[in-house]
Amino acid sequence: MATCPRQSRPTNAWWKPLAPYSATPTAPTLTGSPERTPYVGRFAPSPTGPLHFGSLIAALGSYLEARHHGGQWLLRIEDVDAPRTVPGATDTILRQLDAYGFNRDGDILYQSQRTDIYREALNRLIADGKAFACACTRRELADSALAPDGSRRYPGTCRSGLPPGQSARAWRLRTTEGVVAWHDAIQGDQAEDVGQAVGDFVLLRADGQFAYQLAVVVDDACQGVTHVVRGADLLGSTARQIALHAALALPPPHYAHLPVAANPAGEKLSKQTLARAIDPASPVQTLHDALVFLGQAPPRALRDADLQTLWAWSLANWSLARVPAVISRPVPTDVLHNALGSPPPTAP
């Protein structure tokens, strides 16, 4: 049976049950010990390129919230989607985090090394009748209704069994009726009927790759993550992840979704929108800009401080309550030249 790293667990379970969360800050020894703390957070970048200003927002918010509660901050490399993984990107991300002063706890978890445990979770769902095989192609689903995230809502074609003569291409979660409701620590109360919004969603893709939704739920459970602080671009995935936690009889973590950094056109900063990699040579100024973006109002004098001084102020003054409760927020004009690369040359 596949095992979860860093966790002591019963032989009949592949997850580590979550301990009750206490909001009272504690001060455990942050040595990467497998012993649980009241708060376990994580940062989980995908190695599709180097970290940019938008990535830094997620790293900084998750890190400061974990440390504010005396908790652990784990690092996970979400490279489960092999076709999108860029060679060398993981090493670049690790160097960037080190240059900016992030101190992770425990070993790095790589999703690409965990296909056995994802398979075990899928087999559990299949055995329980909570997952089913699907033979539908993208072309066959092209006329389906659109889901809120722009994908196609699955119409349930193979829910009762594969059509005669068809073989399985993918596996999907059999969603249940009802609304998934939760409280987001930044964005407030949320609710979604997963079955109506997206339908039975994919767990194992037709290309043999495990879907992000399955991998992230399994890994959060295995690592004992109690709190997920991430960008609001993933807010639309949360109901599906909570539904999958329920299907696997796992308690979900608490969620907080930070505003997404956007360019003047309102587009999320990304490689596609020419977001520039954060500069390892100027961590203080870039971290200061990120604190401003997150509503923390750091003194301007800190821009001229050393990295240790900036971190000391950040750890002492961090407040999740000051983070703007919006889905996206434009990057201030005075930092755009650092956050964005040059536009591509126009054709003559």
C-alpha positions, 0 to 999 in steps of 0.5 A, spaced: 500 500 500 502 506 498 504 511 504 504 518 505 511 521 507 512 524 514 506 521 517 505 515 522 498 512 520 494 506 521 495 501 516 488 501 514 488 508 512 492 512 507 491 519 510 492 522 517 486 524 520 486 532 522 486 534 529 481 539 531 483 546 530 485 551 535 485 559 533 489 560 539 496 561 537 501 557 539 509 556 539 511 549 537 518 548 535 518 548 527 523 543 525 519 539 520 517 534 525 511 529 523 508 531 530 501 535 528 501 542 530 494 546 531 495 549 524 498 546 518 499 550 512 502 549 505 504 553 498 503 548 492 506 552 486 506 548 479 512 548 476 510 551 469 515 557 470 518 561 475 514 565 481 512 571 479 509 577 483 502 573 483 505 567 485 509 571 491 502 573 493 500 566 495 506 564 498 507 570 502 499 570 505 500 562 506 506 563 510 505 569 514 498 566 516 501 559 518 507 563 522 501 567 525 498 561 528 505 558 530 504 553 525 507 549 520 508 551 512 509 546 508 512 546 500 508 541 495 510 541 488 504 540 484 507 537 478 502 532 477 500 534 470 506 532 466 505 535 460 505 542 463 511 541 467 517 546 465 524 543 465 528 546 471 522 550 473 522 547 480 529 548 481 528 556 479 522 556 484 526 553 490 532 558 489 527 564 489 523 562 495 530 561 498 532 568 496 526 571 499 527 568 506 521 563 506 523 557 511 519 551 509 518 545 514 519 538 513 520 535 506 518 537 499 512 533 497 512 532 489 506 530 486 509 526 480 512 521 485 505 519 488 501 516 482 500 510 487 497 513 492 492 517 487 491 510 484 489 507 491 484 513 492 481 512 486 480 505 487 477 506 494 472 511 490 470 506 485 469 500 490 465 505 494 461 506 487 463 513 488 467 514 481 465 511 474 468 510 468 467 515 462 468 514 454 466 521 452 471 525 448 472 532 448 468 533 441 462 529 444 462 534 450 463 540 446 455 542 446 454 541 453 452 547 458 458 551 460 460 551 467 462 557 471 469 556 470 468 556 463 469 548 462 463 544 460 458 541 465 458 534 464 451 531 462 452 525 465 452 520 459 456 515 462 453 515 469 449 509 469 454 505 465 458 505 458 455 505 452 455 499 448 462 497 445 465 503 448 471 503 453 473 507 459 477 513 457 477 517 464 474 516 471 469 521 474 466 522 481 459 521 482 457 527 485 451 527 490 445 532 490 445 538 494 449 544 496 456 545 498 457 550 503 463 553 507 466 559 510 472 563 506 476 566 511 477 572 506 471 572 501 466 570 506 460 565 506 460 561 499 455 555 496 455 551 490 451 545 487 457 541 484 452 537 480 449 543 477 455 547 476 460 542 473 457 535 474 461 529 475 468 531 474 474 528 472 479 524 477 483 520 472 484 524 465 484 520 458 491 521 457 492 517 464 494 523 468 491 524 475 486 530 475 488 536 480 482 535 484 484 528 486 491 530 487 490 536 491 485 533 496 489 526 497 495 530 498 492 535 503 489 529 507 496 526 507 500 532 509 495 533 515 494 540 512 488 544 516 488 551 513 489 552 505 491 560 503 491 561 496 489 565 490 482 566 489 483 564 482 482 557 485 476 559 489 471 555 484 475 549 485 473 549 493 466 546 492 469 540 488 475 539 493 470 539 499 465 534 495 471 529 494 473 530 501 466 528 503 467 522 498 473 519 501 470 520 508 476 526 510 474 532 513 476 538 509 481 544 511 479 551 512 480 555 506 482 563 505 482 565 498 487 571 497 486 577 491 489 575 485 494 580 482 491 583 475 494 587 470 491 594 468 486 590 463 484 586 469 487 579 467 491 575 472 498 575 472 501 569 469 506 567 464 501 568 458 500 575 460 507 577 460 508 576 468 516 577 469 519 572 474 521 575 481 528 578 482 532 574 487 536 580 487 531 585 490 527 581 495 526 586 500 522 591 495 518 586 492 516 583 498 514 590 501 510 591 494 506 584 496 505 586 503 502 593 500 498 589 495 495 584 501 493 590 505 498 590 510 500 597 510 508 596 511 512 603 513 515 605 507 522 606 510 522 598 510 523 598 503 530 600 505 531 595 510 534 588 510 531 582 509 531 580 516 528 586 518 522 586 513 520 579 515 520 581 523 516 586 521 511 582 517 511 576 522 509 581 528 504 585 524 500 580 519 493 580 519 488 576 515 483 581 517 486 587 513 487 583 506 481 586 501 475 581 500 475 581 493 477 576 487 482 580 484 486 587 485 490 591 480 497 591 481 499 598 483 502 602 477 508 604 481 510 596 481 508 594 474 514 595 471 517 590 476 511 585 475 510 585 468 515 584 462 515 587 456 510 586 451 512 582 445 514 586 439 509 588 434 510 585 427 512 590 421 
